[in-house]
Amino acid sequence: MLKGSVKFYNPGKWFGFIIKEGASPEDRGSFIHASVLEKLGVEIKDGDQVEYEEVEGEKGMNVTNIKLA
């Protein structure tokens, strides 16, 4: 699993971005949808340290598995 932190998450908009450990702050990060969090029973907020897995999607990397570190 990759290590990183929650760059942005807005539960009202149902999405956010996870940035890899060591990436530059300008890096967009990997997209995470609220449905992944609901399925796994995980709650996140900006700045949380996480471990995650990702896959290539149409518009970039998508988080498929996540847990708090």
Stockholm file with secondary structure:
# STOCKHOLM 1.0

chainA/1-69         MLKGSVKFYNPGKWFGFIIKEGASPEDRGSFIHASVLEKLGVEIKDGDQVEYEEVEGEKGMNVTNIKLA
#=GR chainA/1-69 SS CEEEEEEEEETTTTEEEEEETTCCTTCCCEEEEHHHHHHHTCCCCTTCEEEEEEEEETTEEEEEEEEEC
#=GC SS_cons        CEEEEEEEEETTTTEEEEEETTCCTTCCCEEEEHHHHHHHTCCCCTTCEEEEEEEEETTEEEEEEEEEC
//
